[in-house]
């Protein structure tokens, strides 16, 4: 929501909290989604296309590894839009 609101700094803080929750509770299902949102954050901050693509590919691959097919498809769609 922070990204949609045009507030990338707040989005970064929220993603850091999400990473902490992943580490604390070991729930890895949403890990690919967090990585995808980090790729979108890179895009919102105007980072180079190569960095955005690499982050999105990592999100897709991690989602596939975790059998989180919904998030893998979202990452694939994002990659297609780059």
MOPAC internal coordinates of N, CA, C and O (Angstrom, degrees):
PM7 1SCF
backbone

  N    0.0000 0     0.00 0     0.00 0    0    0    0
  C    1.4437 1     0.00 0     0.00 0    1    0    0
  C    1.5191 1   109.92 1     0.00 0    2    1    0
  O    1.2310 1   120.74 1   144.17 1    3    2    1
  N    1.3286 1   116.19 1   -35.83 1    3    2    1
  C    1.4632 1   118.01 1   179.69 1    5    3    2
  C    1.5262 1   110.84 1   -63.68 1    6    5    3
  O    1.2310 1   120.27 1   141.79 1    7    6    5
  N    1.3129 1   117.09 1   -38.21 1    7    6    5
  C    1.4647 1   119.40 1   177.76 1    9    7    6
  C    1.5208 1   110.93 1   -64.63 1   10    9    7
  O    1.2310 1   120.57 1   135.37 1   11   10    9
  N    1.3115 1   116.51 1   -44.63 1   11   10    9
  C    1.4695 1   120.67 1   179.17 1   13   11   10
  C    1.5238 1   111.05 1   -62.14 1   14   13   11
  O    1.2310 1   120.56 1   150.02 1   15   14   13
  N    1.3206 1   116.54 1   -29.98 1   15   14   13
  C    1.4642 1   121.11 1   179.52 1   17   15   14
  C    1.5257 1   111.76 1   -83.96 1   18   17   15
  O    1.2310 1   120.40 1   179.91 1   19   18   17
  N    1.3330 1   116.83 1    -0.09 1   19   18   17
  C    1.4604 1   119.85 1   179.52 1   21   19   18
  C    1.5228 1   113.33 1    74.45 1   22   21   19
  O    1.2310 1   120.54 1  -149.37 1   23   22   21
  N    1.3377 1   116.57 1    30.63 1   23   22   21
  C    1.4619 1   121.53 1  -178.07 1   25   23   22
  C    1.5379 1   109.67 1  -122.00 1   26   25   23
  O    1.2310 1   120.45 1  -105.41 1   27   26   25
  N    1.3320 1   116.75 1    74.59 1   27   26   25
  C    1.4584 1   119.95 1  -174.48 1   29   27   26
  C    1.5282 1   114.08 1   -64.01 1   30   29   27
  O    1.2310 1   119.52 1   149.04 1   31   30   29
  N    1.3176 1   118.52 1   -30.96 1   31   30   29
  C    1.4676 1   119.37 1   178.95 1   33   31   30
  C    1.5293 1   110.86 1   -64.88 1   34   33   31
  O    1.2310 1   120.62 1   138.28 1   35   34   33
  N    1.3095 1   116.41 1   -41.72 1   35   34   33
  C    1.4697 1   120.90 1   177.34 1   37   35   34
  C    1.5299 1   109.95 1   -66.72 1   38   37   35
  O    1.2310 1   120.31 1   142.09 1   39   38   37
  N    1.3169 1   117.01 1   -37.91 1   39   38   37
  C    1.4639 1   121.03 1   177.96 1   41   39   38
  C    1.5250 1   110.03 1   -61.90 1   42   41   39
  O    1.2310 1   120.52 1   138.54 1   43   42   41
  N    1.3085 1   116.62 1   -41.46 1   43   42   41
  C    1.4490 1   120.67 1   179.16 1   45   43   42
  C    1.5263 1   111.40 1   -62.01 1   46   45   43
  O    1.2310 1   120.58 1   137.66 1   47   46   45
  N    1.3098 1   116.49 1   -42.34 1   47   46   45
  C    1.4705 1   120.92 1   177.80 1   49   47   46
  C    1.5236 1   110.44 1   -62.08 1   50   49   47
  O    1.2310 1   120.53 1   135.54 1   51   50   49
  N    1.3256 1   116.60 1   -44.46 1   51   50   49
  C    1.4687 1   120.62 1  -179.90 1   53   51   50
  C    1.5290 1   110.91 1   -63.76 1   54   53   51
  O    1.2310 1   120.22 1   140.94 1   55   54   53
  N    1.3259 1   117.18 1   -39.06 1   55   54   53
  C    1.4689 1   120.02 1   179.11 1   57   55   54
  C    1.5276 1   111.18 1   -69.15 1   58   57   55
  O    1.2310 1   120.17 1   145.97 1   59   58   57
  N    1.3189 1   117.28 1   -34.03 1   59   58   57
  C    1.4602 1   119.69 1   174.65 1   61   59   58
  C    1.5277 1   110.41 1   -62.46 1   62   61   59
  O    1.2310 1   120.64 1   139.01 1   63   62   61
  N    1.3148 1   116.38 1   -40.99 1   63   62   61
  C    1.4712 1   120.22 1   177.43 1   65   63   62
  C    1.5287 1   110.69 1   -64.83 1   66   65   63
  O    1.2310 1   120.66 1   140.80 1   67   66   65
  N    1.3193 1   116.34 1   -39.20 1   67   66   65
  C    1.4647 1   120.00 1   177.94 1   69   67   66
  C    1.5268 1   110.38 1   -62.59 1   70   69   67
  O    1.2310 1   120.36 1   138.74 1   71   70   69
  N    1.3331 1   116.92 1   -41.26 1   71   70   69
  C    1.4616 1   120.26 1   176.94 1   73   71   70
  C    1.5301 1   110.87 1   -61.17 1   74   73   71
  O    1.2310 1   120.50 1   138.70 1   75   74   73
  N    1.3193 1   116.64 1   -41.30 1   75   74   73
  C    1.4659 1   120.80 1   178.44 1   77   75   74
  C    1.5268 1   110.51 1   -61.77 1   78   77   75
  O    1.2310 1   120.38 1   138.96 1   79   78   77
  N    1.3220 1   116.88 1   -41.04 1   79   78   77
  C    1.4672 1   120.81 1   179.08 1   81   79   78
  C    1.5277 1   110.66 1   -66.07 1   82   81   79
  O    1.2310 1   120.41 1   139.98 1   83   82   81
  N    1.3295 1   116.83 1   -40.02 1   83   82   81
  C    1.4699 1   119.62 1   177.40 1   85   83   82
  C    1.5204 1   110.38 1   -59.86 1   86   85   83
  O    1.2310 1   120.60 1   136.58 1   87   86   85
  N    1.3087 1   116.45 1   -43.42 1   87   86   85
  C    1.4608 1   120.78 1  -179.90 1   89   87   86
  C    1.5269 1   111.52 1   -68.29 1   90   89   87
  O    1.2310 1   120.82 1   136.96 1   91   90   89
  N    1.3230 1   116.04 1   -43.04 1   91   90   89
  C    1.4677 1   120.36 1  -175.14 1   93   91   90
  C    1.5211 1   112.48 1   -69.17 1   94   93   91
  O    1.2310 1   120.35 1   141.51 1   95   94   93
  N    1.3340 1   116.94 1   -38.49 1   95   94   93
  C    1.4601 1   120.03 1  -172.09 1   97   95   94
  C    1.5223 1   114.25 1  -109.21 1   98   97   95
  O    1.2310 1   120.44 1   170.11 1   99   98   97
  N    1.3344 1   116.77 1    -9.89 1   99   98   97
  C    1.4544 1   120.24 1   175.73 1  101   99   98
  C    1.5144 1   115.01 1    69.00 1  102  101   99
  O    1.2310 1   119.72 1  -164.83 1  103  102  101
  N    1.2972 1   118.14 1    15.17 1  103  102  101
  C    1.4618 1   121.72 1   177.92 1  105  103  102
  C    1.5217 1   108.47 1   -82.73 1  106  105  103
  O    1.2310 1   120.35 1   -81.94 1  107  106  105
  N    1.3018 1   116.94 1    98.06 1  107  106  105
  C    1.4609 1   121.46 1  -172.47 1  109  107  106
  C    1.5296 1   114.35 1   -91.53 1  110  109  107
  O    1.2310 1   119.97 1   177.26 1  111  110  109
  N    1.3190 1   117.67 1    -2.74 1  111  110  109
  C    1.4674 1   119.65 1  -177.52 1  113  111  110
  C    1.5186 1   111.69 1   -56.61 1  114  113  111
  O    1.2310 1   119.77 1   137.14 1  115  114  113
  N    1.3189 1   118.04 1   -42.86 1  115  114  113
  C    1.4681 1   121.86 1  -174.71 1  117  115  114
  C    1.5239 1   113.26 1   -90.20 1  118  117  115
  O    1.2310 1   119.74 1  -173.91 1  119  118  117
  N    1.3071 1   118.10 1     6.09 1  119  118  117
  C    1.4618 1   120.88 1  -177.70 1  121  119  118
  C    1.5347 1   111.42 1   -57.78 1  122  121  119
  O    1.2310 1   120.40 1   138.27 1  123  122  121
  N    1.3205 1   116.84 1   -41.73 1  123  122  121
  C    1.4663 1   120.23 1   178.82 1  125  123  122
  C    1.5119 1   112.23 1   -63.53 1  126  125  123
  O    1.2310 1   120.20 1   144.48 1  127  126  125
  N    1.3253 1   117.23 1   -35.52 1  127  126  125
  C    1.4608 1   120.36 1   177.66 1  129  127  126
  C    1.5265 1   110.41 1   -65.43 1  130  129  127
  O    1.2310 1   120.23 1   137.00 1  131  130  129
  N    1.3050 1   117.17 1   -43.00 1  131  130  129
  C    1.4629 1   120.63 1   178.24 1  133  131  130
  C    1.5272 1   109.74 1   -61.54 1  134  133  131
  O    1.2310 1   120.16 1   137.65 1  135  134  133
  N    1.3141 1   117.30 1   -42.35 1  135  134  133
  C    1.4624 1   120.66 1   177.81 1  137  135  134
  C    1.5270 1   111.42 1   -64.24 1  138  137  135
  O    1.2310 1   120.17 1   140.33 1  139  138  137
  N    1.3151 1   117.27 1   -39.67 1  139  138  137
  C    1.4587 1   120.44 1   177.89 1  141  139  138
  C    1.5278 1   110.51 1   -64.05 1  142  141  139
  O    1.2310 1   120.54 1   137.64 1  143  142  141
  N    1.3029 1   116.58 1   -42.36 1  143  142  141
  C    1.4634 1   119.21 1   178.37 1  145  143  142
  C    1.5207 1   110.96 1   -64.97 1  146  145  143
  O    1.2310 1   120.15 1   147.21 1  147  146  145
  N    1.3127 1   117.33 1   -32.79 1  147  146  145
  C    1.4742 1   119.77 1   174.75 1  149  147  146
  C    1.5254 1   110.43 1   -65.59 1  150  149  147
  O    1.2310 1   120.10 1   142.48 1  151  150  149
  N    1.3255 1   117.42 1   -37.52 1  151  150  149
  C    1.4683 1   120.62 1   175.98 1  153  151  150
  C    1.5307 1   110.10 1   -63.14 1  154  153  151
  O    1.2310 1   120.80 1   137.60 1  155  154  153
  N    1.3096 1   116.07 1   -42.40 1  155  154  153
  C    1.4651 1   120.09 1   177.71 1  157  155  154
  C    1.5336 1   111.17 1   -65.08 1  158  157  155
  O    1.2310 1   120.81 1   144.96 1  159  158  157
  N    1.3136 1   116.06 1   -35.04 1  159  158  157
  C    1.4605 1   120.50 1   176.26 1  161  159  158
  C    1.5312 1   110.40 1   -64.01 1  162  161  159
  O    1.2310 1   120.65 1   137.33 1  163  162  161
  N    1.3159 1   116.36 1   -42.67 1  163  162  161
  C    1.4635 1   119.78 1   175.98 1  165  163  162
  C    1.5256 1   110.74 1   -57.71 1  166  165  163
  O    1.2310 1   121.04 1   136.89 1  167  166  165
  N    1.3224 1   115.61 1   -43.11 1  167  166  165
  C    1.4603 1   120.33 1   179.20 1  169  167  166
  C    1.5257 1   110.95 1   -63.04 1  170  169  167
  O    1.2310 1   120.58 1   135.89 1  171  170  169
  N    1.3287 1   116.50 1   -44.11 1  171  170  169
  C    1.4662 1   120.82 1  -179.44 1  173  171  170
  C    1.5219 1   111.56 1   -63.01 1  174  173  171
  O    1.2310 1   120.61 1   150.43 1  175  174  173
  N    1.3180 1   116.44 1   -29.57 1  175  174  173
  C    1.4651 1   120.73 1   179.83 1  177  175  174
  C    1.5250 1   112.60 1   -87.91 1  178  177  175
  O    1.2310 1   120.52 1  -178.93 1  179  178  177
  N    1.3315 1   116.61 1     1.07 1  179  178  177
  C    1.4617 1   120.11 1   176.52 1  181  179  178
  C    1.5157 1   114.27 1    76.00 1  182  181  179
  O    1.2310 1   120.49 1  -152.51 1  183  182  181
  N    1.3140 1   116.67 1    27.49 1  183  182  181
  C    1.4663 1   120.62 1   178.80 1  185  183  182
  C    1.5277 1   110.00 1   -70.01 1  186  185  183
  O    1.2310 1   120.18 1   -18.43 1  187  186  185
  N    1.3299 1   117.27 1   161.57 1  187  186  185
  C    1.4705 1   120.69 1  -179.10 1  189  187  186
  C    1.5305 1   112.03 1   -59.42 1  190  189  187
  O    1.2310 1   121.59 1   -33.45 1  191  190  189
  N    1.3202 1   114.57 1   146.55 1  191  190  189
  C    1.4656 1   121.41 1  -178.12 1  193  191  190
  C    1.5199 1   112.09 1   -56.89 1  194  193  191
  O    1.2310 1   120.24 1   144.67 1  195  194  193
  N    1.3454 1   117.15 1   -35.33 1  195  194  193
  C    1.4664 1   120.08 1  -179.03 1  197  195  194
  C    1.5274 1   110.89 1   -63.41 1  198  197  195
  O    1.2310 1   120.51 1   140.00 1  199  198  197
  N    1.3185 1   116.64 1   -40.00 1  199  198  197
  C    1.4670 1   121.09 1   179.84 1  201  199  198
  C    1.5291 1   110.84 1   -68.06 1  202  201  199
  O    1.2310 1   120.94 1   139.92 1  203  202  201
  N    1.3147 1   115.82 1   -40.08 1  203  202  201
  C    1.4681 1   120.78 1   179.48 1  205  203  202
  C    1.5228 1   109.57 1   -64.71 1  206  205  203
  O    1.2310 1   120.97 1   133.37 1  207  206  205
  N    1.3345 1   115.76 1   -46.63 1  207  206  205
  C    1.4623 1   120.67 1  -179.64 1  209  207  206
  C    1.5217 1   110.81 1   -61.85 1  210  209  207
  O    1.2310 1   119.97 1   135.79 1  211  210  209
  N    1.3207 1   117.66 1   -44.21 1  211  210  209
  C    1.4635 1   120.97 1  -179.87 1  213  211  210
  C    1.5316 1   110.92 1   -61.81 1  214  213  211
  O    1.2310 1   120.48 1   138.57 1  215  214  213
  N    1.3207 1   116.69 1   -41.43 1  215  214  213
  C    1.4702 1   120.47 1   179.28 1  217  215  214
  C    1.5282 1   110.73 1   -66.42 1  218  217  215
  O    1.2310 1   120.25 1   139.35 1  219  218  217
  N    1.3287 1   117.13 1   -40.65 1  219  218  217
  C    1.4625 1   120.65 1   179.27 1  221  219  218
  C    1.5269 1   111.37 1   -67.79 1  222  221  219
  O    1.2310 1   120.59 1   142.33 1  223  222  221
  N    1.3273 1   116.48 1   -37.67 1  223  222  221
  C    1.4683 1   119.80 1   177.02 1  225  223  222
  C    1.5276 1   110.68 1   -65.42 1  226  225  223
  O    1.2310 1   120.52 1   141.21 1  227  226  225
  N    1.3233 1   116.62 1   -38.79 1  227  226  225
  C    1.4581 1   119.91 1   176.79 1  229  227  226
  C    1.5318 1   109.94 1   -62.84 1  230  229  227
  O    1.2310 1   120.64 1   138.14 1  231  230  229
  N    1.3289 1   116.38 1   -41.86 1  231  230  229
  C    1.4696 1   120.67 1   178.46 1  233  231  230
  C    1.5240 1   110.66 1   -61.75 1  234  233  231
  O    1.2310 1   120.46 1   134.99 1  235  234  233
  N    1.3206 1   116.72 1   -45.01 1  235  234  233
  C    1.4690 1   120.77 1   178.97 1  237  235  234
  C    1.5148 1   111.17 1   -61.98 1  238  237  235
  O    1.2310 1   120.83 1   133.05 1  239  238  237
  N    1.3211 1   116.02 1   -46.95 1  239  238  237
  C    1.4621 1   120.31 1  -177.32 1  241  239  238
  C    1.5266 1   111.42 1   -65.27 1  242  241  239
  O    1.2310 1   120.42 1   136.39 1  243  242  241
  N    1.3218 1   116.81 1   -43.61 1  243  242  241
  C    1.4685 1   119.91 1  -179.55 1  245  243  242
  C    1.5282 1   110.19 1   -65.46 1  246  245  243
  O    1.2310 1   120.80 1   140.66 1  247  246  245
  N    1.3329 1   116.08 1   -39.34 1  247  246  245
  C    1.4604 1   119.30 1   178.11 1  249  247  246
  C    1.5246 1   111.06 1   -63.17 1  250  249  247
  O    1.2310 1   120.71 1   138.71 1  251  250  249
  N    1.3111 1   116.24 1   -41.29 1  251  250  249
  C    1.4662 1   120.05 1   177.76 1  253  251  250
  C    1.5204 1   111.05 1   -63.74 1  254  253  251
  O    1.2310 1   120.57 1   137.21 1  255  254  253
  N    1.3298 1   116.51 1   -42.79 1  255  254  253
  C    1.4663 1   120.64 1   178.01 1  257  255  254
  C    1.5257 1   111.26 1   -58.95 1  258  257  255
  O    1.2310 1   120.62 1   141.38 1  259  258  257
  N    1.3101 1   116.42 1   -38.62 1  259  258  257
  C    1.4630 1   121.95 1  -176.67 1  261  259  258
  C    1.5304 1   111.88 1   -87.14 1  262  261  259
  O    1.2310 1   121.00 1  -178.61 1  263  262  261
  N    1.3392 1   115.69 1     1.39 1  263  262  261
  C    1.4554 1   122.77 1  -176.80 1  265  263  262
  C    1.5274 1   111.86 1    58.45 1  266  265  263
  O    1.2310 1   121.65 1  -145.04 1  267  266  265
  N    1.3200 1   114.45 1    34.96 1  267  266  265
  C    1.4707 1   122.03 1   175.37 1  269  267  266
  C    1.5282 1   106.95 1   -95.66 1  270  269  267
  O    1.2310 1   121.26 1  -104.96 1  271  270  269
  N    1.3102 1   115.19 1    75.04 1  271  270  269
  C    1.4645 1   121.10 1  -170.15 1  273  271  270
  C    1.5231 1   113.32 1   -63.80 1  274  273  271
  O    1.2310 1   119.98 1   145.86 1  275  274  273
  N    1.3132 1   117.65 1   -34.14 1  275  274  273
  C    1.4623 1   120.41 1   178.02 1  277  275  274
  C    1.5211 1   110.16 1   -59.98 1  278  277  275
  O    1.2310 1   120.19 1   133.07 1  279  278  277
  N    1.3254 1   117.24 1   -46.93 1  279  278  277
  C    1.4582 1   120.85 1  -178.09 1  281  279  278
  C    1.5309 1   110.94 1   -71.37 1  282  281  279
  O    1.2310 1   120.37 1   146.99 1  283  282  281
  N    1.3216 1   116.89 1   -33.01 1  283  282  281
  C    1.4675 1   120.16 1   176.23 1  285  283  282
  C    1.5270 1   110.09 1   -63.69 1  286  285  283
  O    1.2310 1   120.47 1   138.69 1  287  286  285
  N    1.3351 1   116.70 1   -41.31 1  287  286  285
  C    1.4764 1   119.87 1   178.02 1  289  287  286
  C    1.5271 1   111.07 1   -66.21 1  290  289  287
  O    1.2310 1   120.48 1   140.69 1  291  290  289
  N    1.3186 1   116.69 1   -39.31 1  291  290  289
  C    1.4687 1   119.65 1   177.98 1  293  291  290
  C    1.5286 1   110.76 1   -62.78 1  294  293  291
  O    1.2310 1   120.46 1   138.68 1  295  294  293
  N    1.3205 1   116.73 1   -41.32 1  295  294  293
  C    1.4611 1   120.29 1   178.36 1  297  295  294
  C    1.5249 1   110.21 1   -66.05 1  298  297  295
  O    1.2310 1   120.53 1   139.50 1  299  298  297
  N    1.3290 1   116.60 1   -40.50 1  299  298  297
  C    1.4704 1   120.16 1   178.36 1  301  299  298
  C    1.5290 1   110.51 1   -62.54 1  302  301  299
  O    1.2310 1   120.12 1   137.83 1  303  302  301
  N    1.3047 1   117.38 1   -42.17 1  303  302  301
  C    1.4617 1   121.32 1   177.84 1  305  303  302
  C    1.5214 1   110.59 1   -62.75 1  306  305  303
  O    1.2310 1   120.28 1   136.08 1  307  306  305
  N    1.3275 1   117.06 1   -43.92 1  307  306  305
  C    1.4567 1   121.55 1   177.95 1  309  307  306
  C    1.5204 1   110.34 1   -59.97 1  310  309  307
  O    1.2310 1   120.33 1   135.35 1  311  310  309
  N    1.3300 1   116.97 1   -44.65 1  311  310  309
  C    1.4555 1   120.79 1   178.66 1  313  311  310
  C    1.5276 1   111.24 1   -60.14 1  314  313  311
  O    1.2310 1   120.29 1   140.11 1  315  314  313
  N    1.3133 1   117.05 1   -39.89 1  315  314  313
  C    1.4614 1   121.05 1   179.95 1  317  315  314
  C    1.5238 1   111.84 1   -65.20 1  318  317  315
  O    1.2310 1   120.61 1   152.77 1  319  318  317
  N    1.3188 1   116.44 1   -27.23 1  319  318  317
  C    1.4680 1   121.19 1  -178.87 1  321  319  318
  C    1.5307 1   112.75 1   -83.53 1  322  321  319
  O    1.2310 1   120.56 1   166.05 1  323  322  321
  N    1.3331 1   116.53 1   -13.95 1  323  322  321
  C    1.4821 1   119.05 1  -178.57 1  325  323  322
  C    1.5051 1   111.99 1   -71.97 1  326  325  323
  O    1.2310 1   120.10 1   180.00 1  327  326  325

